[in-house]
Amino acid sequence: MTRRIPLLIGLVVALLLVISESLFIVHQTQKALLIRLGEPMERVYGPGLHVKLPFIQNIAYFDARILDYDARSAEALTSDKKTIMLDNYARWRIVDPLQFYRTLRTIPGAQARLNDTVYSELRAQVGQHTLTEVVSSQRTTIMDNVTKRTSDIMRHTGVEVIDVRIKRTDLPAENQRAIFGRMQAERERQARQYRSEGTEESTKIRSEAQRTRVVLLADANRQSAILQGEGDAQAARIFAEAVAENVDFYKFQRGLEALKKSLRDNTKLILSPDDPLLKELIPTPGEAQ
């Protein structure tokens, strides 16, 4: 009985090993093929628990999800002979695992084939359009054509190309420097033009302001002269009317003003009785004292 225990344990271990080699699980995001002696079986296994021949059949798993491939930047030539750098990516999936295994085997192999195909089709499509069309107006059409052509070419490998897109379009470094130089020169030319136009407009504004100032000053001086003339005329009229009211009083007043101006700072005057300055101050004979 004691000798049978190791034998039973060995049998159990062997049975478990056979069972583990006979069963395999396919995840819900995968598909699988059975490989017998290096040749793939026709049946494609979906998600779930499956049975295989132990030690004879192996399993090859394939991702059933949509995969992304980010291609390296590459040069392309447009129809107007402009060189551009294209940075693109592709979205694809394995639709026929059996054909995929027979033609490409692995995902890195599929990515290498996809990169060559996408780049070839992209160069062909870009070469039919100008730089402006590639960058703006025809970009969607180009990508749709590249996607369709690449998918048709890759179909025999069991791969479906869902989408190909350009992430970024750049110019080579030497072209960028030349374009930046032209852009800088153009901006400097525009700046000089704007400064010249600003100086011209400033001169016009100053000239107009100066002309307006001269006109306003002339109008003001003219109006001032008119008002001053009218004031002088009115003053002369009022003075004449006042003098006409009493001529003798005016003469007396003017005589006093003349004496006032003459007799300043202890000034001494010798006047005769018939001097015009004293005529109004000294009464003539017969006048009331």
Backbone torsions as a table, in degrees:
resi	resn	phi	psi	omega
1	MET	NA	-40.5	-179.1
2	THR	-65.7	-33.8	-179.3
3	ARG	-72.4	-23.4	-177.2
4	ARG	-77.7	-22.4	-175.5
5	ILE	-62.1	-51.5	177.8
6	PRO	-58.8	-34.8	179.1
7	LEU	-65.4	-41.2	179.1
8	LEU	-65.2	-41.0	178.6
9	ILE	-62.0	-41.5	179.2
10	GLY	-63.5	-40.5	178.6
11	LEU	-64.6	-40.8	179.2
12	VAL	-63.5	-44.6	179.5
13	VAL	-62.4	-42.1	179.5
14	ALA	-64.7	-39.4	179.5
15	LEU	-64.8	-43.8	178.6
16	LEU	-62.5	-39.3	179.2
17	LEU	-64.6	-41.6	178.8
18	VAL	-64.8	-42.7	179.7
19	ILE	-63.7	-43.8	-179.7
20	SER	-64.2	-33.5	178.1
21	GLU	-79.0	-15.6	-178.8
22	SER	-92.4	-18.9	-177.5
23	LEU	-111.2	143.9	173.6
24	PHE	-146.7	152.1	-176.5
25	ILE	-116.4	132.1	175.8
26	VAL	-105.7	123.4	-180.0
27	HIS	-69.8	158.2	-177.1
28	GLN	-65.2	-18.2	178.1
29	THR	-96.7	11.3	-173.9
30	GLN	-128.1	164.7	165.1
31	LYS	-129.2	158.9	-174.6
32	ALA	-141.0	154.4	174.3
33	LEU	-125.8	148.8	172.5
34	LEU	-96.1	130.7	-179.7
35	ILE	-111.3	117.9	-179.9
36	ARG	-113.8	112.7	179.1
37	LEU	55.9	40.3	175.8
38	GLY	87.7	-8.4	-179.2
39	GLU	-108.0	132.7	-179.5
40	PRO	-76.2	143.4	174.7
41	MET	-79.1	158.4	-175.7
42	GLU	-70.7	-31.2	-173.4
43	ARG	-76.9	137.5	175.1
44	VAL	-105.9	126.8	-175.5
45	TYR	-96.8	133.2	175.8
46	GLY	-94.5	-170.0	-178.5
47	PRO	-60.0	141.2	177.2
48	GLY	137.0	-172.8	179.5
49	LEU	-99.3	130.3	-176.1
50	HIS	-133.2	166.8	-177.5
51	VAL	-118.3	143.9	177.4
52	LYS	-141.4	169.5	176.5
53	LEU	-78.0	125.9	-177.7
54	PRO	-69.8	142.9	173.7
55	PHE	68.4	-9.5	-179.2
56	ILE	-107.6	-40.3	-178.1
57	GLN	-105.5	134.6	174.0
58	ASN	-109.9	170.1	-175.1
59	ILE	-119.5	136.3	173.5
60	ALA	-117.9	120.0	-178.6
61	TYR	-97.6	145.4	178.6
62	PHE	-133.8	137.4	178.9
63	ASP	-72.7	125.3	-178.8
64	ALA	-92.0	-1.2	-178.4
65	ARG	-84.2	169.9	175.0
66	ILE	-74.6	128.3	-176.4
67	LEU	-107.2	151.8	178.0
68	ASP	-110.0	141.6	175.1
69	TYR	-132.5	118.0	-179.0
70	ASP	-98.4	108.1	-176.3
71	ALA	-79.4	156.8	177.2
72	ARG	-77.1	157.0	-179.8
73	SER	-65.8	142.6	-179.2
74	ALA	-146.0	156.3	-178.9
75	GLU	-86.5	150.4	174.2
76	ALA	-145.4	153.7	-176.9
77	LEU	-113.2	126.0	-180.0
78	THR	-82.9	172.1	-178.5
79	SER	-67.0	-23.8	176.9
80	ASP	-94.9	23.4	172.9
81	LYS	63.7	37.9	175.9
82	LYS	-107.8	129.7	179.0
83	THR	-89.1	129.6	179.3
84	ILE	-130.8	155.3	176.6
85	MET	-101.5	123.9	-178.0
86	LEU	-108.3	127.9	176.6
87	ASP	-116.0	106.6	-172.1
88	ASN	-124.2	167.8	174.2
89	TYR	-141.5	162.0	-179.4
90	ALA	-134.2	148.3	174.7
91	ARG	-118.3	127.1	-173.2
92	TRP	-147.9	169.6	177.4
93	ARG	-152.8	160.6	179.1
94	ILE	-91.2	115.0	-179.3
95	VAL	-102.0	-20.7	178.9
96	ASP	-134.0	90.3	-177.5
97	PRO	-59.0	-34.7	-178.8
98	LEU	-64.9	-49.6	178.7
99	GLN	-66.0	-36.3	177.7
100	PHE	-60.8	-44.4	-179.0
101	TYR	-66.0	-37.2	-177.7
102	ARG	-71.1	-31.1	-174.1
103	THR	-103.2	-41.0	-172.9
104	LEU	-115.8	-25.6	177.5
105	ARG	71.8	-62.3	-172.0
106	THR	-124.7	165.0	178.5
107	ILE	-66.3	-42.7	174.7
108	PRO	-57.5	-38.2	176.6
109	GLY	-64.6	-38.7	178.0
110	ALA	-66.2	-38.9	179.8
111	GLN	-66.5	-37.5	177.7
112	ALA	-64.6	-44.9	178.0
113	ARG	-64.8	-40.8	-179.7
114	LEU	-64.7	-38.9	179.6
115	ASN	-63.7	-44.2	179.0
116	ASP	-64.1	-41.9	-177.5
117	THR	-68.5	-46.5	-179.1
118	VAL	-63.0	-43.3	-178.8
119	TYR	-64.3	-40.5	179.3
120	SER	-63.9	-46.7	-180.0
121	GLU	-68.5	-35.3	179.7
122	LEU	-66.2	-42.2	177.2
123	ARG	-63.3	-40.0	-179.9
124	ALA	-65.1	-41.8	-179.4
125	GLN	-71.8	-42.0	179.7
126	VAL	-64.2	-36.3	179.8
127	GLY	-65.4	-12.7	178.9
128	GLN	-95.7	-0.1	-176.4
129	HIS	-133.0	158.3	177.3
130	THR	-78.8	169.8	-179.8
131	LEU	-61.6	-42.0	-180.0
132	THR	-62.7	-40.7	179.1
133	GLU	-67.1	-39.1	179.7
134	VAL	-64.9	-40.6	-175.7
135	VAL	-76.9	-33.9	-171.7
136	SER	-128.3	-78.5	-163.0
137	SER	-67.6	-39.8	-174.1
138	GLN	-106.5	14.4	-174.3
139	ARG	-64.3	-44.2	-179.6
140	THR	-64.3	-43.2	179.0
141	THR	-61.6	-43.2	178.9
142	ILE	-60.0	-45.3	-178.7
143	MET	-65.8	-38.7	177.6
144	ASP	-64.0	-42.5	178.8
145	ASN	-64.6	-42.3	179.1
146	VAL	-63.9	-41.8	179.8
147	THR	-61.7	-46.8	-178.6
148	LYS	-64.5	-46.9	-178.7
149	ARG	-64.2	-42.3	-179.4
150	THR	-66.1	-41.0	179.0
151	SER	-63.3	-40.1	178.6
152	ASP	-64.7	-40.2	-178.8
153	ILE	-69.3	-38.0	-175.9
154	MET	-85.7	-4.3	-175.0
155	ARG	-62.4	-36.5	-177.8
156	HIS	-69.7	-11.5	177.4
157	THR	-93.7	0.4	-178.8
158	GLY	83.7	15.0	-178.4
159	VAL	-112.5	137.1	173.6
160	GLU	-111.3	122.3	177.2
161	VAL	-90.0	118.0	-175.5
162	ILE	-87.5	-40.0	-175.7
163	ASP	-159.2	142.5	172.4
164	VAL	-128.8	128.5	-177.2
165	ARG	-136.9	149.8	173.7
166	ILE	-91.5	119.7	178.0
167	LYS	-77.4	-39.9	-173.9
168	ARG	-154.3	142.7	176.9
169	THR	-120.2	118.2	-179.6
170	ASP	-123.0	164.6	172.9
171	LEU	-100.3	152.4	173.7
172	PRO	-57.2	158.1	-173.6
173	ALA	-57.8	-42.8	-178.2
174	GLU	-67.5	-35.6	176.9
175	ASN	-68.7	-37.8	178.8
176	GLN	-61.6	-43.9	179.8
177	ARG	-63.0	-41.6	179.5
178	ALA	-65.0	-42.9	-179.7
179	ILE	-67.7	-41.4	177.7
180	PHE	-62.3	-37.2	177.2
181	GLY	-63.6	-43.8	177.7
182	ARG	-65.1	-39.4	178.2
183	MET	-63.3	-42.3	179.2
184	GLN	-63.6	-43.6	178.5
185	ALA	-62.3	-40.0	179.4
186	GLU	-65.7	-41.6	178.7
187	ARG	-65.4	-39.4	177.8
188	GLU	-65.2	-39.8	177.3
189	ARG	-62.8	-43.8	178.1
190	GLN	-63.9	-38.7	178.9
191	ALA	-63.4	-43.3	176.9
192	ARG	-62.3	-40.5	179.0
193	GLN	-63.8	-44.1	179.3
194	TYR	-64.1	-39.9	178.4
195	ARG	-65.4	-41.3	178.4
196	SER	-63.0	-44.9	178.5
197	GLU	-64.4	-37.2	177.8
198	GLY	-65.3	-41.6	177.9
199	THR	-63.8	-41.9	178.6
200	GLU	-62.6	-44.5	180.0
201	GLU	-66.3	-37.4	177.7
202	SER	-62.5	-42.5	178.2
203	THR	-62.2	-42.2	178.1
204	LYS	-61.1	-43.8	-178.2
205	ILE	-65.7	-43.0	178.6
206	ARG	-63.5	-42.8	179.7
207	SER	-62.4	-42.9	179.3
208	GLU	-65.0	-40.1	178.4
209	ALA	-65.9	-41.2	178.7
210	GLN	-64.2	-42.5	178.5
211	ARG	-62.4	-43.7	178.8
212	THR	-62.3	-38.7	179.1
213	ARG	-63.2	-44.7	-179.6
214	VAL	-62.7	-43.3	-179.6
215	VAL	-63.1	-43.9	-179.5
216	LEU	-64.3	-43.2	178.9
217	LEU	-63.9	-41.6	178.9
218	ALA	-63.0	-42.8	177.6
219	ASP	-63.5	-40.6	-179.8
220	ALA	-65.9	-43.5	178.8
221	ASN	-63.7	-40.7	178.6
222	ARG	-63.3	-44.2	179.7
223	GLN	-66.1	-36.5	178.2
224	SER	-65.0	-43.2	178.8
225	ALA	-63.0	-39.6	178.6
226	ILE	-63.3	-46.6	-178.9
227	LEU	-65.1	-40.1	179.6
228	GLN	-65.4	-41.9	177.3
229	GLY	-61.7	-43.4	178.6
230	GLU	-64.1	-37.5	178.3
231	GLY	-66.6	-43.5	178.9
232	ASP	-63.1	-40.4	179.2
233	ALA	-64.3	-41.7	179.6
234	GLN	-67.0	-38.8	178.3
235	ALA	-64.7	-42.4	178.4
236	ALA	-63.7	-39.3	178.5
237	ARG	-64.2	-45.3	179.5
238	ILE	-63.3	-40.2	179.3
239	PHE	-64.2	-43.1	180.0
240	ALA	-64.2	-39.6	177.9
241	GLU	-64.7	-38.6	179.9
242	ALA	-67.5	-40.3	179.4
243	VAL	-66.2	-39.2	-179.1
244	ALA	-64.3	-25.5	-179.9
245	GLU	-68.4	-36.9	-177.9
246	ASN	-156.7	94.5	-177.1
247	VAL	-69.4	-40.3	-178.2
248	ASP	-62.8	-42.3	178.6
249	PHE	-63.2	-36.8	178.8
250	TYR	-64.8	-42.6	178.0
251	LYS	-62.5	-41.9	179.3
252	PHE	-62.5	-43.5	-179.9
253	GLN	-63.3	-42.2	179.1
254	ARG	-66.4	-35.4	176.9
255	GLY	-65.2	-41.8	176.8
256	LEU	-62.4	-40.2	179.1
257	GLU	-65.5	-37.0	178.1
258	ALA	-67.2	-41.1	177.7
259	LEU	-65.6	-38.3	-179.0
260	LYS	-62.4	-41.5	179.6
261	LYS	-72.2	-29.0	-177.5
262	SER	-80.6	-35.8	-174.2
263	LEU	-95.6	67.6	178.8
264	ARG	-115.0	150.1	175.2
265	ASP	54.1	50.0	176.4
266	ASN	58.6	38.8	-179.9
267	THR	-73.8	138.3	179.9
268	LYS	-112.8	128.5	179.0
269	LEU	-122.2	141.4	174.8
270	ILE	-111.2	113.8	-175.4
271	LEU	-120.7	142.4	174.6
272	SER	-84.5	159.3	-177.5
273	PRO	-60.8	-27.3	-179.4
274	ASP	-93.5	15.3	178.7
275	ASP	-67.4	140.2	-179.0
276	PRO	-59.3	-27.4	-179.8
277	LEU	-70.5	-28.8	-177.7
278	LEU	-97.7	-3.6	-175.0
279	LYS	-60.1	-39.4	-177.3
280	GLU	-82.6	-17.6	-176.8
281	LEU	-91.9	-30.7	-178.1
282	ILE	-100.7	122.4	-178.5
283	PRO	-71.5	142.7	175.6
284	THR	-77.7	156.4	-179.9
285	PRO	-59.9	139.1	-178.3
286	GLY	96.9	-16.3	179.1
287	GLU	-83.8	154.9	-179.9
288	ALA	-66.6	139.7	-179.0
289	GLN	-80.1	NA	NA
